[in-house]
Amino acid sequence: MAFTDPASSPSEPSAPSADSHLTSSVLADNPSGMTLEGTNTYLVGDPDAESVVLVDPGPAEGSEQHLANVLAAAEDRRVELILVTHHHGDHTGAVDLFAERTGAQVRAGSPDWCRGGAPLVPGERIPAAGVVLTAWHTPGHTSDSYSFALPDDGAAGSVLTGDTVLGRGTTVIDHPDGTLADYLRSLETLIALGDATVLPAHGPVLPSIAQVGAMYREHRRQRLDQVRGGLAGLDPAERERASADDLAQRLLPAVYPEIEERLRPAALMSLGAQLAYLAEED
């Protein structure tokens, strides 16, 4: 989920995109202010392999057509495994349909979204479709968020970041399930992957997770400084009496002065995460 204006719906949402040597993606037709152009379903595998791994089946709405588009992009290769980056509906709504039609196991960080497969293990190496993916637990956006690294995908490798790092805009911390402390730690995990190509669940491919992750980290630090400044401007007694929700409402105009009405709930969630982080600092 992102704080970004929705892009116009692409004219051919089903057309596969070659994102890296070992991946391609098919865009689900679910554009919005929170999903950007839509959800990217990735097909991962060696070009010469007879199977593929799918990452993030996408939303329930339009899932029949999306599945047809994904299978067409697979070009008769068998779907060996389905991986899920996190539990939000624009990633998991089509899980059961994809599992039933392909016969593939589904693995996720949460057992709630596993179908015939075990929950992911942090740091686990997953050999499939002629490649090896490393599953990194990267909580913060949600508690069950995972990213999948492909170290052999080009000179610097690549990493499928789910919603932890987006192709455009900034990621919402789904507080209280997601926490800012976890998110900042997850950014460090991703930054350590160096110049790996960023393959996000929403938005375009980006170069160098180290560079993008550092920009995300600096953005979070700036937001925290804004929240600290806003809190300092409140009457101490009033601040003491106010609930976290009340404080978020009071700080919203200062921290997100140009936020659109439809994005206010997401902004308030992120403010709640920022306030909880600062409360733990005290």
PyRosetta script that sets phi, psi and omega in degrees:
from pyrosetta import init, pose_from_sequence

init()
pose = pose_from_sequence("MAFTDPASSPSEPSAPSADSHLTSSVLADNPSGMTLEGTNTYLVGDPDAESVVLVDPGPAEGSEQHLANVLAAAEDRRVELILVTHHHGDHTGAVDLFAERTGAQVRAGSPDWCRGGAPLVPGERIPAAGVVLTAWHTPGHTSDSYSFALPDDGAAGSVLTGDTVLGRGTTVIDHPDGTLADYLRSLETLIALGDATVLPAHGPVLPSIAQVGAMYREHRRQRLDQVRGGLAGLDPAERERASADDLAQRLLPAVYPEIEERLRPAALMSLGAQLAYLAEED")
pose.set_psi(1, 143.3)
pose.set_omega(1, -171.5)
pose.set_phi(2, -136.6)
pose.set_psi(2, 154.0)
pose.set_omega(2, 169.6)
pose.set_phi(3, -91.4)
pose.set_psi(3, 78.0)
pose.set_omega(3, -176.3)
pose.set_phi(4, -149.4)
pose.set_psi(4, 147.0)
pose.set_omega(4, 175.8)
pose.set_phi(5, -64.2)
pose.set_psi(5, 145.6)
pose.set_omega(5, 178.7)
pose.set_phi(6, -67.0)
pose.set_psi(6, 140.4)
pose.set_omega(6, 174.6)
pose.set_phi(7, -81.8)
pose.set_psi(7, 159.4)
pose.set_omega(7, 175.3)
pose.set_phi(8, -67.5)
pose.set_psi(8, 147.6)
pose.set_omega(8, -179.3)
pose.set_phi(9, -64.3)
pose.set_psi(9, 129.2)
pose.set_omega(9, -179.7)
pose.set_phi(10, -64.5)
pose.set_psi(10, 152.1)
pose.set_omega(10, -175.5)
pose.set_phi(11, -69.8)
pose.set_psi(11, -26.9)
pose.set_omega(11, 179.5)
pose.set_phi(12, -129.3)
pose.set_psi(12, 75.8)
pose.set_omega(12, -175.8)
pose.set_phi(13, -63.2)
pose.set_psi(13, -18.6)
pose.set_omega(13, -177.0)
pose.set_phi(14, -89.1)
pose.set_psi(14, -10.3)
pose.set_omega(14, -175.7)
pose.set_phi(15, -66.7)
pose.set_psi(15, 125.0)
pose.set_omega(15, 179.9)
pose.set_phi(16, -69.8)
pose.set_psi(16, 147.2)
pose.set_omega(16, 178.2)
pose.set_phi(17, -114.0)
pose.set_psi(17, 130.4)
pose.set_omega(17, 175.5)
pose.set_phi(18, -83.4)
pose.set_psi(18, 105.1)
pose.set_omega(18, -171.9)
pose.set_phi(19, -92.6)
pose.set_psi(19, -27.5)
pose.set_omega(19, 178.1)
pose.set_phi(20, -162.8)
pose.set_psi(20, 178.8)
pose.set_omega(20, -177.7)
pose.set_phi(21, -60.3)
pose.set_psi(21, -36.3)
pose.set_omega(21, -175.1)
pose.set_phi(22, -104.9)
pose.set_psi(22, 2.8)
pose.set_omega(22, -177.3)
pose.set_phi(23, -137.9)
pose.set_psi(23, 153.6)
pose.set_omega(23, 165.2)
pose.set_phi(24, -141.0)
pose.set_psi(24, 168.5)
pose.set_omega(24, -178.4)
pose.set_phi(25, -140.3)
pose.set_psi(25, 154.8)
pose.set_omega(25, 174.3)
pose.set_phi(26, -123.9)
pose.set_psi(26, 127.9)
pose.set_omega(26, -175.3)
pose.set_phi(27, -86.5)
pose.set_psi(27, 123.6)
pose.set_omega(27, 173.5)
pose.set_phi(28, -70.7)
pose.set_psi(28, 148.8)
pose.set_omega(28, -176.7)
pose.set_phi(29, -88.2)
pose.set_psi(29, 65.9)
pose.set_omega(29, 179.9)
pose.set_phi(30, -135.6)
pose.set_psi(30, 52.7)
pose.set_omega(30, -179.6)
pose.set_phi(31, -67.7)
pose.set_psi(31, 144.4)
pose.set_omega(31, 176.3)
pose.set_phi(32, -167.2)
pose.set_psi(32, 176.4)
pose.set_omega(32, 176.6)
pose.set_phi(33, -65.4)
pose.set_psi(33, -21.0)
pose.set_omega(33, -179.4)
pose.set_phi(34, -100.7)
pose.set_psi(34, -19.1)
pose.set_omega(34, -177.0)
pose.set_phi(35, -112.5)
pose.set_psi(35, 4.3)
pose.set_omega(35, -176.7)
pose.set_phi(36, 57.9)
pose.set_psi(36, -131.2)
pose.set_omega(36, -178.7)
pose.set_phi(37, -68.3)
pose.set_psi(37, -21.4)
pose.set_omega(37, -177.1)
pose.set_phi(38, 144.2)
pose.set_psi(38, -174.9)
pose.set_omega(38, -179.8)
pose.set_phi(39, -91.3)
pose.set_psi(39, 129.1)
pose.set_omega(39, 175.9)
pose.set_phi(40, -85.0)
pose.set_psi(40, 120.0)
pose.set_omega(40, 169.0)
pose.set_phi(41, -95.1)
pose.set_psi(41, 121.6)
pose.set_omega(41, -176.2)
pose.set_phi(42, -95.8)
pose.set_psi(42, 141.3)
pose.set_omega(42, 170.0)
pose.set_phi(43, -108.8)
pose.set_psi(43, 121.1)
pose.set_omega(43, -173.8)
pose.set_phi(44, -120.0)
pose.set_psi(44, 134.8)
pose.set_omega(44, 176.1)
pose.set_phi(45, 164.7)
pose.set_psi(45, 160.0)
pose.set_omega(45, 173.3)
pose.set_phi(46, -63.7)
pose.set_psi(46, 136.6)
pose.set_omega(46, -178.7)
pose.set_phi(47, -56.1)
pose.set_psi(47, -25.1)
pose.set_omega(47, -179.1)
pose.set_phi(48, -94.4)
pose.set_psi(48, -1.5)
pose.set_omega(48, -178.6)
pose.set_phi(49, -74.7)
pose.set_psi(49, 155.9)
pose.set_omega(49, 179.3)
pose.set_phi(50, -91.4)
pose.set_psi(50, 3.3)
pose.set_omega(50, -179.0)
pose.set_phi(51, -139.6)
pose.set_psi(51, 168.9)
pose.set_omega(51, 176.9)
pose.set_phi(52, -136.8)
pose.set_psi(52, 159.2)
pose.set_omega(52, 169.0)
pose.set_phi(53, -105.6)
pose.set_psi(53, 133.5)
pose.set_omega(53, 175.1)
pose.set_phi(54, -102.1)
pose.set_psi(54, 137.6)
pose.set_omega(54, 177.0)
pose.set_phi(55, -120.6)
pose.set_psi(55, 120.6)
pose.set_omega(55, 178.5)
pose.set_phi(56, 68.0)
pose.set_psi(56, 92.1)
pose.set_omega(56, 179.4)
pose.set_phi(57, -60.9)
pose.set_psi(57, -26.7)
pose.set_omega(57, 177.8)
pose.set_phi(58, 101.4)
pose.set_psi(58, -168.9)
pose.set_omega(58, -172.3)
pose.set_phi(59, -80.2)
pose.set_psi(59, 164.5)
pose.set_omega(59, 176.9)
pose.set_phi(60, -68.7)
pose.set_psi(60, -40.8)
pose.set_omega(60, -178.4)
pose.set_phi(61, -64.9)
pose.set_psi(61, 126.8)
pose.set_omega(61, 179.7)
pose.set_phi(62, 73.7)
pose.set_psi(62, 17.2)
pose.set_omega(62, -172.3)
pose.set_phi(63, -68.2)
pose.set_psi(63, -33.0)
pose.set_omega(63, 179.1)
pose.set_phi(64, -61.6)
pose.set_psi(64, -47.9)
pose.set_omega(64, 179.7)
pose.set_phi(65, -67.2)
pose.set_psi(65, -39.7)
pose.set_omega(65, 180.0)
pose.set_phi(66, -63.4)
pose.set_psi(66, -42.0)
pose.set_omega(66, 177.4)
pose.set_phi(67, -60.9)
pose.set_psi(67, -43.2)
pose.set_omega(67, 178.5)
pose.set_phi(68, -60.6)
pose.set_psi(68, -40.3)
pose.set_omega(68, 179.3)
pose.set_phi(69, -65.9)
pose.set_psi(69, -41.0)
pose.set_omega(69, -179.8)
pose.set_phi(70, -65.8)
pose.set_psi(70, -44.3)
pose.set_omega(70, -179.8)
pose.set_phi(71, -66.2)
pose.set_psi(71, -34.7)
pose.set_omega(71, 175.5)
pose.set_phi(72, -64.4)
pose.set_psi(72, -39.6)
pose.set_omega(72, 178.6)
pose.set_phi(73, -67.5)
pose.set_psi(73, -28.5)
pose.set_omega(73, 178.9)
pose.set_phi(74, -71.0)
pose.set_psi(74, -18.5)
pose.set_omega(74, 174.3)
pose.set_phi(75, 54.7)
pose.set_psi(75, 56.0)
pose.set_omega(75, 175.7)
pose.set_phi(76, 70.4)
pose.set_psi(76, 2.8)
pose.set_omega(76, 173.6)
pose.set_phi(77, -75.3)
pose.set_psi(77, 142.9)
pose.set_omega(77, -179.1)
pose.set_phi(78, -72.4)
pose.set_psi(78, 140.4)
pose.set_omega(78, 173.4)
pose.set_phi(79, -82.4)
pose.set_psi(79, 109.8)
pose.set_omega(79, -174.5)
pose.set_phi(80, -85.0)
pose.set_psi(80, -33.3)
pose.set_omega(80, -173.0)
pose.set_phi(81, -158.4)
pose.set_psi(81, 147.0)
pose.set_omega(81, 173.8)
pose.set_phi(82, -119.3)
pose.set_psi(82, 128.3)
pose.set_omega(82, 177.7)
pose.set_phi(83, -114.5)
pose.set_psi(83, 147.6)
pose.set_omega(83, -179.1)
pose.set_phi(84, -122.2)
pose.set_psi(84, 130.6)
pose.set_omega(84, -179.4)
pose.set_phi(85, -78.2)
pose.set_psi(85, -33.8)
pose.set_omega(85, 177.1)
pose.set_phi(86, -171.6)
pose.set_psi(86, 175.3)
pose.set_omega(86, -164.2)
pose.set_phi(87, -83.6)
pose.set_psi(87, -8.1)
pose.set_omega(87, -175.3)
pose.set_phi(88, -58.1)
pose.set_psi(88, 145.9)
pose.set_omega(88, -171.2)
pose.set_phi(89, -61.4)
pose.set_psi(89, -26.8)
pose.set_omega(89, 179.3)
pose.set_phi(90, -74.7)
pose.set_psi(90, -3.4)
pose.set_omega(90, 175.5)
pose.set_phi(91, -112.4)
pose.set_psi(91, -29.5)
pose.set_omega(91, -171.6)
pose.set_phi(92, -113.3)
pose.set_psi(92, -6.7)
pose.set_omega(92, -174.9)
pose.set_phi(93, -58.5)
pose.set_psi(93, -29.7)
pose.set_omega(93, -177.6)
pose.set_phi(94, -101.1)
pose.set_psi(94, 10.9)
pose.set_omega(94, -176.2)
pose.set_phi(95, -55.5)
pose.set_psi(95, -51.8)
pose.set_omega(95, -174.7)
pose.set_phi(96, -65.1)
pose.set_psi(96, -40.1)
pose.set_omega(96, 178.0)
pose.set_phi(97, -62.2)
pose.set_psi(97, -48.5)
pose.set_omega(97, -178.9)
pose.set_phi(98, -62.8)
pose.set_psi(98, -42.1)
pose.set_omega(98, -179.6)
pose.set_phi(99, -64.5)
pose.set_psi(99, -43.2)
pose.set_omega(99, -178.6)
pose.set_phi(100, -65.5)
pose.set_psi(100, -45.3)
pose.set_omega(100, -174.0)
pose.set_phi(101, -76.5)
pose.set_psi(101, -30.3)
pose.set_omega(101, -177.4)
pose.set_phi(102, -96.4)
pose.set_psi(102, -21.9)
pose.set_omega(102, -175.6)
pose.set_phi(103, 75.0)
pose.set_psi(103, 8.2)
pose.set_omega(103, -177.1)
pose.set_phi(104, -85.1)
pose.set_psi(104, 148.8)
pose.set_omega(104, 171.2)
pose.set_phi(105, -68.8)
pose.set_psi(105, 150.9)
pose.set_omega(105, 174.6)
pose.set_phi(106, -115.7)
pose.set_psi(106, 130.4)
pose.set_omega(106, 177.0)
pose.set_phi(107, -124.2)
pose.set_psi(107, 140.8)
pose.set_omega(107, -177.8)
pose.set_phi(108, -149.1)
pose.set_psi(108, 170.6)
pose.set_omega(108, 176.2)
pose.set_phi(109, -67.5)
pose.set_psi(109, -36.4)
pose.set_omega(109, 178.8)
pose.set_phi(110, -96.9)
pose.set_psi(110, 133.4)
pose.set_omega(110, 177.3)
pose.set_phi(111, -61.8)
pose.set_psi(111, -20.0)
pose.set_omega(111, 179.1)
pose.set_phi(112, -59.9)
pose.set_psi(112, -24.7)
pose.set_omega(112, -175.7)
pose.set_phi(113, -112.3)
pose.set_psi(113, 8.6)
pose.set_omega(113, 174.7)
pose.set_phi(114, -84.6)
pose.set_psi(114, 139.6)
pose.set_omega(114, 177.0)
pose.set_phi(115, -130.1)
pose.set_psi(115, 95.2)
pose.set_omega(115, 179.2)
pose.set_phi(116, 81.2)
pose.set_psi(116, -3.4)
pose.set_omega(116, 179.9)
pose.set_phi(117, -122.9)
pose.set_psi(117, 162.7)
pose.set_omega(117, -178.9)
pose.set_phi(118, -83.3)
pose.set_psi(118, 155.0)
pose.set_omega(118, 174.2)
pose.set_phi(119, -59.3)
pose.set_psi(119, 151.4)
pose.set_omega(119, 179.4)
pose.set_phi(120, -65.8)
pose.set_psi(120, 150.3)
pose.set_omega(120, 178.1)
pose.set_phi(121, -115.8)
pose.set_psi(121, 129.5)
pose.set_omega(121, -179.3)
pose.set_phi(122, -55.6)
pose.set_psi(122, 129.5)
pose.set_omega(122, 179.4)
pose.set_phi(123, 82.5)
pose.set_psi(123, 1.8)
pose.set_omega(123, -178.4)
pose.set_phi(124, -66.2)
pose.set_psi(124, 137.8)
pose.set_omega(124, 173.2)
pose.set_phi(125, -95.7)
pose.set_psi(125, 127.0)
pose.set_omega(125, -175.0)
pose.set_phi(126, -116.2)
pose.set_psi(126, 103.5)
pose.set_omega(126, 176.5)
pose.set_phi(127, -83.9)
pose.set_psi(127, 125.8)
pose.set_omega(127, -179.8)
pose.set_phi(128, -167.0)
pose.set_psi(128, 148.9)
pose.set_omega(128, 175.0)
pose.set_phi(129, 52.4)
pose.set_psi(129, 35.3)
pose.set_omega(129, 176.8)
pose.set_phi(130, 76.2)
pose.set_psi(130, 10.3)
pose.set_omega(130, 178.6)
pose.set_phi(131, -132.7)
pose.set_psi(131, 172.3)
pose.set_omega(131, 173.8)
pose.set_phi(132, -126.1)
pose.set_psi(132, 119.6)
pose.set_omega(132, 175.4)
pose.set_phi(133, -100.0)
pose.set_psi(133, 141.0)
pose.set_omega(133, 172.3)
pose.set_phi(134, -105.3)
pose.set_psi(134, 125.3)
pose.set_omega(134, -178.3)
pose.set_phi(135, -90.1)
pose.set_psi(135, 112.7)
pose.set_omega(135, 177.5)
pose.set_phi(136, -105.4)
pose.set_psi(136, 124.4)
pose.set_omega(136, 174.5)
pose.set_phi(137, -73.0)
pose.set_psi(137, 116.2)
pose.set_omega(137, -177.1)
pose.set_phi(138, -126.9)
pose.set_psi(138, 66.8)
pose.set_omega(138, -177.5)
pose.set_phi(139, -69.7)
pose.set_psi(139, 164.5)
pose.set_omega(139, 178.3)
pose.set_phi(140, 141.3)
pose.set_psi(140, -60.9)
pose.set_omega(140, 171.3)
pose.set_phi(141, -58.9)
pose.set_psi(141, -48.5)
pose.set_omega(141, 167.6)
pose.set_phi(142, -139.0)
pose.set_psi(142, 166.1)
pose.set_omega(142, -178.9)
pose.set_phi(143, -71.9)
pose.set_psi(143, -22.7)
pose.set_omega(143, -175.7)
pose.set_phi(144, -103.6)
pose.set_psi(144, 16.8)
pose.set_omega(144, -176.8)
pose.set_phi(145, -70.0)
pose.set_psi(145, 134.6)
pose.set_omega(145, 174.6)
pose.set_phi(146, -126.3)
pose.set_psi(146, 148.7)
pose.set_omega(146, 170.3)
pose.set_phi(147, -118.8)
pose.set_psi(147, 152.4)
pose.set_omega(147, -175.8)
pose.set_phi(148, -124.0)
pose.set_psi(148, 116.1)
pose.set_omega(148, -177.2)
pose.set_phi(149, -94.3)
pose.set_psi(149, 140.8)
pose.set_omega(149, 175.1)
pose.set_phi(150, -121.2)
pose.set_psi(150, 85.9)
pose.set_omega(150, -174.1)
pose.set_phi(151, -64.0)
pose.set_psi(151, -21.1)
pose.set_omega(151, -178.9)
pose.set_phi(152, -95.4)
pose.set_psi(152, 10.4)
pose.set_omega(152, -177.5)
pose.set_phi(153, -90.2)
pose.set_psi(153, 83.2)
pose.set_omega(153, -177.6)
pose.set_phi(154, 86.2)
pose.set_psi(154, -177.3)
pose.set_omega(154, -173.1)
pose.set_phi(155, -61.7)
pose.set_psi(155, -37.6)
pose.set_omega(155, -176.9)
pose.set_phi(156, -111.2)
pose.set_psi(156, 1.0)
pose.set_omega(156, -177.4)
pose.set_phi(157, 80.6)
pose.set_psi(157, -175.9)
pose.set_omega(157, 177.4)
pose.set_phi(158, -145.4)
pose.set_psi(158, 167.4)
pose.set_omega(158, 178.1)
pose.set_phi(159, -147.0)
pose.set_psi(159, 127.3)
pose.set_omega(159, 175.0)
pose.set_phi(160, -86.1)
pose.set_psi(160, 113.1)
pose.set_omega(160, -168.2)
pose.set_phi(161, -98.1)
pose.set_psi(161, -0.2)
pose.set_omega(161, -176.2)
pose.set_phi(162, 57.0)
pose.set_psi(162, -130.7)
pose.set_omega(162, 176.8)
pose.set_phi(163, -100.9)
pose.set_psi(163, 5.9)
pose.set_omega(163, -179.9)
pose.set_phi(164, -67.9)
pose.set_psi(164, -39.4)
pose.set_omega(164, 171.7)
pose.set_phi(165, -133.0)
pose.set_psi(165, 128.3)
pose.set_omega(165, -176.9)
pose.set_phi(166, -102.6)
pose.set_psi(166, 165.4)
pose.set_omega(166, 176.8)
pose.set_phi(167, -76.6)
pose.set_psi(167, -15.3)
pose.set_omega(167, -179.8)
pose.set_phi(168, -161.5)
pose.set_psi(168, 143.1)
pose.set_omega(168, 178.5)
pose.set_phi(169, 84.1)
pose.set_psi(169, -169.0)
pose.set_omega(169, -178.9)
pose.set_phi(170, -121.5)
pose.set_psi(170, 153.6)
pose.set_omega(170, -174.6)
pose.set_phi(171, -85.8)
pose.set_psi(171, 138.3)
pose.set_omega(171, 175.7)
pose.set_phi(172, -80.0)
pose.set_psi(172, 134.7)
pose.set_omega(172, 170.0)
pose.set_phi(173, -87.2)
pose.set_psi(173, 113.9)
pose.set_omega(173, -174.8)
pose.set_phi(174, -80.6)
pose.set_psi(174, 69.1)
pose.set_omega(174, -178.0)
pose.set_phi(175, -69.1)
pose.set_psi(175, 138.6)
pose.set_omega(175, 8.8)
pose.set_phi(176, -92.8)
pose.set_psi(176, -4.6)
pose.set_omega(176, 178.1)
pose.set_phi(177, -62.0)
pose.set_psi(177, -44.6)
pose.set_omega(177, 174.6)
pose.set_phi(178, -94.3)
pose.set_psi(178, 148.6)
pose.set_omega(178, 178.3)
pose.set_phi(179, -128.2)
pose.set_psi(179, 150.5)
pose.set_omega(179, 180.0)
pose.set_phi(180, -68.6)
pose.set_psi(180, -35.9)
pose.set_omega(180, 178.2)
pose.set_phi(181, -59.9)
pose.set_psi(181, -45.1)
pose.set_omega(181, 177.4)
pose.set_phi(182, -63.0)
pose.set_psi(182, -42.0)
pose.set_omega(182, -176.7)
pose.set_phi(183, -62.3)
pose.set_psi(183, -43.4)
pose.set_omega(183, 179.6)
pose.set_phi(184, -64.4)
pose.set_psi(184, -38.0)
pose.set_omega(184, 176.1)
pose.set_phi(185, -65.5)
pose.set_psi(185, -38.5)
pose.set_omega(185, 179.5)
pose.set_phi(186, -65.7)
pose.set_psi(186, -37.3)
pose.set_omega(186, 176.1)
pose.set_phi(187, -60.0)
pose.set_psi(187, -39.6)
pose.set_omega(187, 178.5)
pose.set_phi(188, -64.5)
pose.set_psi(188, -38.2)
pose.set_omega(188, 176.7)
pose.set_phi(189, -59.3)
pose.set_psi(189, -43.8)
pose.set_omega(189, -178.3)
pose.set_phi(190, -73.5)
pose.set_psi(190, -40.2)
pose.set_omega(190, 179.0)
pose.set_phi(191, -58.1)
pose.set_psi(191, -34.0)
pose.set_omega(191, -179.6)
pose.set_phi(192, -65.2)
pose.set_psi(192, -13.6)
pose.set_omega(192, 177.9)
pose.set_phi(193, -79.6)
pose.set_psi(193, -2.8)
pose.set_omega(193, 173.6)
pose.set_phi(194, 73.4)
pose.set_psi(194, -134.1)
pose.set_omega(194, -173.5)
pose.set_phi(195, -90.4)
pose.set_psi(195, 24.7)
pose.set_omega(195, 176.8)
pose.set_phi(196, -57.4)
pose.set_psi(196, 140.5)
pose.set_omega(196, 177.6)
pose.set_phi(197, -65.8)
pose.set_psi(197, 137.9)
pose.set_omega(197, -179.0)
pose.set_phi(198, -91.1)
pose.set_psi(198, 119.6)
pose.set_omega(198, 177.3)
pose.set_phi(199, -113.8)
pose.set_psi(199, 90.8)
pose.set_omega(199, -172.9)
pose.set_phi(200, -85.4)
pose.set_psi(200, 160.9)
pose.set_omega(200, 176.0)
pose.set_phi(201, -75.5)
pose.set_psi(201, -16.9)
pose.set_omega(201, 177.9)
pose.set_phi(202, -139.8)
pose.set_psi(202, 133.8)
pose.set_omega(202, 177.6)
pose.set_phi(203, 90.6)
pose.set_psi(203, 179.6)
pose.set_omega(203, -172.8)
pose.set_phi(204, -78.7)
pose.set_psi(204, 162.8)
pose.set_omega(204, 173.8)
pose.set_phi(205, -65.0)
pose.set_psi(205, 142.7)
pose.set_omega(205, -179.7)
pose.set_phi(206, -127.2)
pose.set_psi(206, 150.9)
pose.set_omega(206, 175.0)
pose.set_phi(207, -82.8)
pose.set_psi(207, 148.0)
pose.set_omega(207, 166.4)
pose.set_phi(208, 60.7)
pose.set_psi(208, 94.1)
pose.set_omega(208, 175.3)
pose.set_phi(209, -61.4)
pose.set_psi(209, -29.4)
pose.set_omega(209, 178.5)
pose.set_phi(210, -63.1)
pose.set_psi(210, -43.7)
pose.set_omega(210, -179.8)
pose.set_phi(211, -70.4)
pose.set_psi(211, -45.8)
pose.set_omega(211, -178.9)
pose.set_phi(212, -66.3)
pose.set_psi(212, -42.3)
pose.set_omega(212, 179.0)
pose.set_phi(213, -62.0)
pose.set_psi(213, -38.1)
pose.set_omega(213, 178.3)
pose.set_phi(214, -65.3)
pose.set_psi(214, -37.9)
pose.set_omega(214, 176.8)
pose.set_phi(215, -66.1)
pose.set_psi(215, -40.8)
pose.set_omega(215, 176.8)
pose.set_phi(216, -61.8)
pose.set_psi(216, -43.4)
pose.set_omega(216, -179.8)
pose.set_phi(217, -61.5)
pose.set_psi(217, -44.2)
pose.set_omega(217, 179.2)
pose.set_phi(218, -65.3)
pose.set_psi(218, -38.2)
pose.set_omega(218, 177.5)
pose.set_phi(219, -60.3)
pose.set_psi(219, -43.4)
pose.set_omega(219, 179.7)
pose.set_phi(220, -64.3)
pose.set_psi(220, -39.4)
pose.set_omega(220, 178.9)
pose.set_phi(221, -64.3)
pose.set_psi(221, -39.9)
pose.set_omega(221, 178.2)
pose.set_phi(222, -65.1)
pose.set_psi(222, -41.2)
pose.set_omega(222, 177.5)
pose.set_phi(223, -61.5)
pose.set_psi(223, -42.2)
pose.set_omega(223, 179.2)
pose.set_phi(224, -62.7)
pose.set_psi(224, -38.4)
pose.set_omega(224, 176.9)
pose.set_phi(225, -63.4)
pose.set_psi(225, -38.6)
pose.set_omega(225, 177.8)
pose.set_phi(226, -64.2)
pose.set_psi(226, -42.5)
pose.set_omega(226, -179.8)
pose.set_phi(227, -66.5)
pose.set_psi(227, -42.0)
pose.set_omega(227, 176.3)
pose.set_phi(228, -57.9)
pose.set_psi(228, -44.1)
pose.set_omega(228, 179.4)
pose.set_phi(229, -63.5)
pose.set_psi(229, -41.6)
pose.set_omega(229, 178.4)
pose.set_phi(230, -63.8)
pose.set_psi(230, -41.1)
pose.set_omega(230, 178.6)
pose.set_phi(231, -65.4)
pose.set_psi(231, -38.1)
pose.set_omega(231, 179.9)
pose.set_phi(232, -64.5)
pose.set_psi(232, -25.9)
pose.set_omega(232, -179.4)
pose.set_phi(233, -82.9)
pose.set_psi(233, -5.5)
pose.set_omega(233, 179.5)
pose.set_phi(234, -89.2)
pose.set_psi(234, 151.7)
pose.set_omega(234, 173.4)
pose.set_phi(235, -62.2)
pose.set_psi(235, 128.1)
pose.set_omega(235, -175.9)
pose.set_phi(236, -54.8)
pose.set_psi(236, -40.3)
pose.set_omega(236, -179.4)
pose.set_phi(237, -67.3)
pose.set_psi(237, -41.1)
pose.set_omega(237, 178.7)
pose.set_phi(238, -65.1)
pose.set_psi(238, -40.7)
pose.set_omega(238, 179.2)
pose.set_phi(239, -62.6)
pose.set_psi(239, -38.9)
pose.set_omega(239, -178.7)
pose.set_phi(240, -66.6)
pose.set_psi(240, -36.1)
pose.set_omega(240, -177.2)
pose.set_phi(241, -78.7)
pose.set_psi(241, -27.9)
pose.set_omega(241, -171.2)
pose.set_phi(242, -72.1)
pose.set_psi(242, 144.0)
pose.set_omega(242, 173.3)
pose.set_phi(243, -77.3)
pose.set_psi(243, 167.5)
pose.set_omega(243, 178.2)
pose.set_phi(244, -61.2)
pose.set_psi(244, -38.3)
pose.set_omega(244, 178.5)
pose.set_phi(245, -64.8)
pose.set_psi(245, -41.9)
pose.set_omega(245, 179.0)
pose.set_phi(246, -63.1)
pose.set_psi(246, -42.4)
pose.set_omega(246, 179.4)
pose.set_phi(247, -62.7)
pose.set_psi(247, -41.2)
pose.set_omega(247, 179.1)
pose.set_phi(248, -61.6)
pose.set_psi(248, -43.2)
pose.set_omega(248, 178.0)
pose.set_phi(249, -62.2)
pose.set_psi(249, -41.1)
pose.set_omega(249, -179.9)
pose.set_phi(250, -66.2)
pose.set_psi(250, -37.2)
pose.set_omega(250, -174.6)
pose.set_phi(251, -85.1)
pose.set_psi(251, -17.4)
pose.set_omega(251, -174.2)
pose.set_phi(252, -53.4)
pose.set_psi(252, -47.9)
pose.set_omega(252, -178.2)
pose.set_phi(253, -62.8)
pose.set_psi(253, -30.7)
pose.set_omega(253, -178.4)
pose.set_phi(254, -80.1)
pose.set_psi(254, -38.5)
pose.set_omega(254, -175.4)
pose.set_phi(255, -84.8)
pose.set_psi(255, -36.8)
pose.set_omega(255, 178.9)
pose.set_phi(256, -125.9)
pose.set_psi(256, 69.6)
pose.set_omega(256, -170.9)
pose.set_phi(257, -66.3)
pose.set_psi(257, -23.8)
pose.set_omega(257, -176.0)
pose.set_phi(258, -114.6)
pose.set_psi(258, 22.0)
pose.set_omega(258, -177.0)
pose.set_phi(259, -67.1)
pose.set_psi(259, 137.1)
pose.set_omega(259, 176.0)
pose.set_phi(260, -74.6)
pose.set_psi(260, 151.4)
pose.set_omega(260, -175.8)
pose.set_phi(261, -56.7)
pose.set_psi(261, -40.0)
pose.set_omega(261, -176.9)
pose.set_phi(262, -67.7)
pose.set_psi(262, -17.7)
pose.set_omega(262, -179.4)
pose.set_phi(263, -101.9)
pose.set_psi(263, 2.4)
pose.set_omega(263, -179.4)
pose.set_phi(264, -58.8)
pose.set_psi(264, -44.6)
pose.set_omega(264, -179.8)
pose.set_phi(265, -58.2)
pose.set_psi(265, -40.1)
pose.set_omega(265, 179.2)
pose.set_phi(266, -67.4)
pose.set_psi(266, -39.7)
pose.set_omega(266, 178.6)
pose.set_phi(267, -64.5)
pose.set_psi(267, -39.3)
pose.set_omega(267, 178.9)
pose.set_phi(268, -66.6)
pose.set_psi(268, -35.8)
pose.set_omega(268, 175.8)
pose.set_phi(269, -62.0)
pose.set_psi(269, -44.6)
pose.set_omega(269, -179.9)
pose.set_phi(270, -66.1)
pose.set_psi(270, -37.6)
pose.set_omega(270, 176.0)
pose.set_phi(271, -63.6)
pose.set_psi(271, -40.0)
pose.set_omega(271, 176.8)
pose.set_phi(272, -59.8)
pose.set_psi(272, -39.7)
pose.set_omega(272, 178.4)
pose.set_phi(273, -66.6)
pose.set_psi(273, -39.0)
pose.set_omega(273, 179.5)
pose.set_phi(274, -67.0)
pose.set_psi(274, -42.4)
pose.set_omega(274, 179.5)
pose.set_phi(275, -65.8)
pose.set_psi(275, -39.5)
pose.set_omega(275, 177.9)
pose.set_phi(276, -64.2)
pose.set_psi(276, -39.7)
pose.set_omega(276, 178.2)
pose.set_phi(277, -61.9)
pose.set_psi(277, -45.9)
pose.set_omega(277, -178.8)
pose.set_phi(278, -68.0)
pose.set_psi(278, -34.2)
pose.set_omega(278, 178.0)
pose.set_phi(279, -63.6)
pose.set_psi(279, -36.0)
pose.set_omega(279, 177.8)
pose.set_phi(280, -70.2)
pose.set_psi(280, -26.5)
pose.set_omega(280, 177.5)
pose.set_phi(281, -69.6)
pose.set_psi(281, -33.4)
pose.set_omega(281, -174.5)
pose.set_phi(282, -67.6)
pose.dump_pdb("model.pdb")
